[in-house]
Structure formats: structure tokens, C-alpha cells
Amino acid sequence: MVLLALESTALYDHLSDATENNSLHLFFQQFFHHPWNGLRFWDLIQPAFMFIAGTAMAFSLHKQLQQGFTWQQSFRKILKRCFWLFFWGVLDYAVRPKGLSFELWDVLTQLSFTTLVAFLIFRWKNFAQILFCLAFLLLTEFLYRYTNIPGFDQPFTDQHNFGNYMDLLLMNKINKGGWVAINCIPTAVHTIAGALAGKLLLYQQNKIRSLLLWALICFFAGYALDVGGITPIIKRIATSSFTLASLGWCISGLALCYWWIDLRGHRRYLKFFTIIGMNAIFIYLFFEIVGSRWFNDYIARLSNGLMDFASVPETPKLIITSLFIFSLEWLICYFLYRKKIFFKL
């Protein structure tokens, strides 16, 4: 969430522009989505978002079970959460300069679907859930390869694939960046896998070894599909190879955090991130809706104007302004944290 908040301030754009003519430029390109076939660091943010939501759900359902919740009571809570995720996800893109728009590409909209699916199969045996994930990936492969709809029969070509066709049916438009709404089908695997990882942390021994084993399996399967020329790694349409490869990174990240924080006890300096994480939904909607439409521009005019008096060069001025916007957003979360105000769906 911290990385997303920094992105919303245009910090990565400024850093990329500032390093265009030196070796650091390649590093900062990792903070932008790959244009099509490939995998960059920034392509892992959304899968990690969905994965950790599944992990958190496992801990939440474990707590509800201890408190005596019935399945029906938990189901009602999940339905309410999914409704609000869908609502805010649609609202995020709804207000445009030319009027209202209906779009289903926001991560919250997709998370509403993946969360519901992960909950519905949460009590299945682990092996059955893994088979379900494989079925979702095979379904994705089938839809892209064998539906053969005229004009949309090129499975891994931007603007001419099955995902683009479904967007025409659902929204009467195609995303110019190549994103598709039915990404929610393969990325449901991220949330289901996150829930399985959460149960592993709760109930199993040898947690690190088990997590790393599954990470290796996902790495091998995902990258083998890509290198072997079977299914390319494409984040924008969440191909099965992308889903598996990114899942390998998500599981590895969870294993690293568990080892470093829980086992090694390195808890210093985490409060900075906790303050954002405790109000993750609030700050996401804040910088997506309020920030992009008013707050960022207002603060930028104020900050840039003050630095103009000191004749600060353009590039440092833009970078300082981005960091200033992020600092103010962090302080808003800190205020809520101190007042014990936590927004939940």
C-alpha cells in the first residue's frame, strides 16, 4: 500500500524522467507495468494485494470460528464485504470529466469476486482447492485459445483477445492499455492461494520449508510455460503463466516476511508501514479518488509555488512535492491510528 501511495504522487514518473540517460533508468522502469510479454516488479503489486487479502481472510475466519460464528454468519459478512469492494471499485472509475462511466478494471472490483470464490471453497480439503485453482487456470486457457470469436481470436494479442471481447459485452468498451475484466478468473487463484498460505501458517509445522516448496513449484510452472513458448507471461490479461510466476513471488515474499519478522523478531521500524496498513482501504480510496481528482494538484501548486521562491530546480522540485504529498497522506493515516479510527469493509 505504501508503494501504491507513492505511485499515486507520480514519484516514479519523476524518478524515471530524472534518470533517463543513466543506468538507474532501468531500475526505475521496474516501477511501471511491463508493456506486454514480460514481468517487472510493479506487475507483482496487484497479485500481492489479492494474495495477502486471502491470507488475512484465513486468519479472520479462524478468529470467527473461535468466537462461535456459523458458516452462514461468516457468509453474510463476506457478502457485505464483497458488495462494498465492488461498489468502491466501480465508483473509483465512475466519475470522468465527460460524465459517468461504468468500468470493471479496478483491483477492488476484481477482489470482490476473488474473495467470494476463496470463501466459498475455504472449507474444502487443501488438495481440492488446488485442483480448483488448476481448473480456473485451464478455463482461462480454454477461453482465450478456443472460443474463436471473429476479431477476437488471437489469444495473446492486445485488443484482439477473448478478454477484450468480454469487455465489449460487459462495458461496451475496450481498455486501451490492454487490461481486461475477466482477469478476476485467473487472479482468483492468488486469493485462494493466499488463504491456503494463511491456513499453513496457522496449523502446519515447517512453515518456511512448505512455503518455499510451493513457491518453487509455481516459479517452475509459470516460467516454463513462458520460456517453452506455450503461454507467454502477460500481466495485463493475467495469463496462467503470469498467475503462477507471480504467485511464486508472492509466496516467497510471505516466507521472507514470516522468517524476518516472526522468527527473527525484527519488528523495529515496522510501525511506519503498520500505520498505512491498518487503514489500507481508506488510504487506497483516498489517493485514488480524492488524491487524483483534487488533493494532489492542490498540494502540488502550494509546494511548487513555495519552492519557486527558492529557485529550486524543476526535477528536485517535482520529487520533493511527490514526497510531500505522500507525507501528508501518511499523517492522515497516523491521525486515524492515534484516534483508533479504522475503516473496514
N, C-alpha and C positions, 0 to 999 in steps of 0.2 A: 504494500500500500504506500509505503514511503517512496518507492521508485515511481509508482504511478502519479503520486502527487508532484514529484519533481518533474515528471514529463509534462504535466498539465501547465507548468510555468514556462514551457518552451526552453528549459535549460539545456536539454540535449541538442536542440537545434542550434543554439548559440555556440555550444562547445564544438559541435561538428563543423560549423562555419569557421570558427576561430582556428581550427587545426587542419583545414582543408589541404594545405600544402606541406604537411609534415606527417611523420609516421603515426602520430596519435590519432589521425583521422580514422584509420582502420579500427582502432579500439572503440571510438565513439560511434562508429557505424553499428556496433553491437547493440546499441540502444534504439535501433529502428528495426521494424519488421523486414524480413527478407522479401524482396520483390516477388519471388515465386518459389522456385525449387531450391531449397536450402534451409538451414537452421541457424538462427542467431540467438544471442542471449535474450533479446526482447521477445522472441517468439515463445519463450517459456513462461512469461508472466501470467498470461491467461490460463494455461494449463495448471500452473501452481496455485492460482486463485481457486480454481474448481477442485483441485486435489485436496487442498487444505480445508476447504469447506466440507468435503466428505470426511476428513479426519476429525474435524470439530464435531460433525454430526454424530460420529461414533461415540465420542465422549459425552455428548449431550444425551443421547438415547440411553447410554449406560447409567447416567445420573437419574434419568426419568424412571428407568426400571427399578433402581434402588429406592426411589420415592413412591413406588407402587402404581405408576401410570399404567393404564391398559393400552393395548395397541391402538384402540380407537381414539383414546385421548392424545396419544402421540401423533396419530394420523391427522387429527384436526389441527394440531399445532403446525405440522409440516405444510398442510394445505394453506393455512393462513400465511405462513412464511413465503410459500411459493407464489401466492397471489400478489403479495406486496413486492416481491422480487420482479415479477412480470410487470406490475404496474409501474414501478420506478424505472425499470429498464426501457419500457415504451416511452414514458414521459421524458427520459433523458434525451431522446432524439425527436420528440414530438413537435417542439416549438422551433420553427425555422423562420428566417426573415420573410419568406414569401407566404407563410401560413403554417397550418398544422400538417404533420407528416406521420404516417404510420410505418414504423420500421422495427425489425426484429433482430438487429445485428448486435445489440448491446450485450455485454457479458452477463448482466443481471437477468435479462430475458432468457438467455440460454441456461443460466444457473437455475432458474425456476424449474425448468424441465429436468435437468440432470439431478437436482436434489430430490425431486419427487420419485424419479426412477430408482435412485440409490436407496431411498427409504423403503419403497415397495418390496425390494428384494433383500433388505438388510438382514432379515432373519433366516434367509436361505443358508445352506451349508456353503462354506467358502468355495469349494470346487464348483458348485452350481453357479455361483456368482461369477467365477472366472469364465465358465462356459458361456454365460450370458454376455459377458464383455466381448468374447470372441464372436458371438453371434451378431452383436451390434457392429463390429468391425467388418464382418463378412457382408452384412446387409449394406453397409456403406459402399463396399467394393462392388456389390451387385448393382446398386442403383446408379453408380457412376459409369459402370462398364457396359451394362446390358439393357438399359431402358431404351436406347437408340431413338431418342426423340429428335426429329429433324431440326437442325440448327443448334442442338444441344447434345450432340452425340460424340463429343470429344472429351473423354473423361478427365483429363488433366490439363485442359487448355482454358485459360482465363476467358470469361464471357461466353463460353460455348459448352459448359458442362451441366450436368443434371442439377447441381445446386443453384446455378443461375436460373434454370427453368423453374424450379420450385419458388424462387424469389418472385418471379413474374406472376405465378399463381397466387402467392400469399400477399404480395405487396404491390404488384403491378410495376415493379422496377427492378433493375439490376444494379448492384453496388459497383461503382467504377473501380474500386480498389480490389475487387475480386472476392470480398467476404460473402459468405452465404449463411442463411438462417439455419439450414439443416446441419450445420456444424454441431448442433446440440445432440445429434445422434452419436457420432463417434466420441465427442468430448464427455458424454455421459460416462464413458469408461474412466476418465480422470476422477470423477466424483465417486464412482463405485470403488475404484482402487484406493482412493483416499479413505473411504470408510473401512475397507479391508485392512489398510495400514493402521488405522486407529484401533481396530479390534486386536491387531497383532501387538500393538504397544500396550494394550490393556491386559491381555490374557496370556501371551506367549513368553517363553524363555528365549534366550539367544536372539533378542530383538534385532541387533545390528546385523548379525550374520544373515538372518532371514530377509531383512530389507535389502541388503546389498545383493543377495542372490536374485531376488525379483528384479532389482534394477538391472543386473547384468542380462537377465533373460529379455527384458524389454529393450535394452540397448541393442542386443544382438538381432532380435527380430526386426526392430524398426530400421536400423541402418542396413541390414542385409537386404530388406525389401527395396531400399533406395539404391544401394550400390549394385545390386543384381539386376536393376532395370525393370523390376516388377511393378512397384508402386513408388513414385517419387515422394520425397518429403516436402509437402506443401502445407504450410500453416494456414493459409487463407481459406482453404477448403477442408482442412483437418483430415487429410488422408490417413489411412490406417497406419502407414509407416511413420507419419508425423506423430500420431497419437501415441504409438508405442515408444518411439525415441524420446519424446518429451516426457512421457511417463517415467522412463528410466532416470531422467534428470530430476524429476520431482521426488521420486523415492530416494535417490541419492542425497538430495538436499535435506529431506526429513531425517535420514540416517545421520547425516553430519550434524544437524542441529541437536538431535537427541543425544549424540555422543558428546558434543562440545558443551552443551548446556546442562542436560540432566545427569549425565555420567561424570563429566569432568568438573561440573559445578561452576562454569564460567557464566555467572549471572550479572556481572558488573556491566554497566553501560547499556543494559537492555531496556531500561525504563523509557529511554528516548523513543524506542520503537513500540513499546507497550502502550504508550500514551496515544499513538496513532491507531494501533491495532484494536484497542478497546472500543473505539468508535469508528471502525473501518467503513461501515455502511454510510454513516453520516459524512465523513470526510470525502468519500468517493463521490457521493451525490453533490456535495458542496463544490468540489473543484470541477465536476463535470457540468453542473447546471449553473450555479451561481458564479463560479470562478470564470468559466469560459465566456459567459454572457455579460459579466459586469465587473466583478471583483478584480480580476487580473488586469484588465485595462485601466481601471481607476487607480489601482496601486502603482501600475507602471508609469502612468502620467505623473503621479506625485513623485515617485522615486527618481525617474529620469529627469524631471524638472529640477529637483534639488541638486542632482549631480551635474547638471548643465552649468550651474553656477560655479562649480569647482572645476569645470572643463575636463571632466573625466572622459577618456576616450570611449568610442562607441561600443566596442566589444566588451571591455570590462564593465561598462555601464549596464549592458543587457544582462550579463551574467549575474551581477550584483542584484539587479532588480528581480530576476528569477528566484534567487536565494532569499530575497526579502519577502516575496510573496509566499514562498514555502514556509518561512519562519513564522509569518502571521497565521497561516493555516495551522501550523503546529501549536502555536499559542492558543488558538481557539480550542483545539483538542485538549490542551493542558488545562484550560479553564474548565471544560466539561469534566475532565478527570478529577480535578480538585473538588468540584461540586458533586462528584459521584453521579453525574448525568450520563447515561449510556443509552444510545439509540439502538434498538434491536427490532428485527422484523419477525 
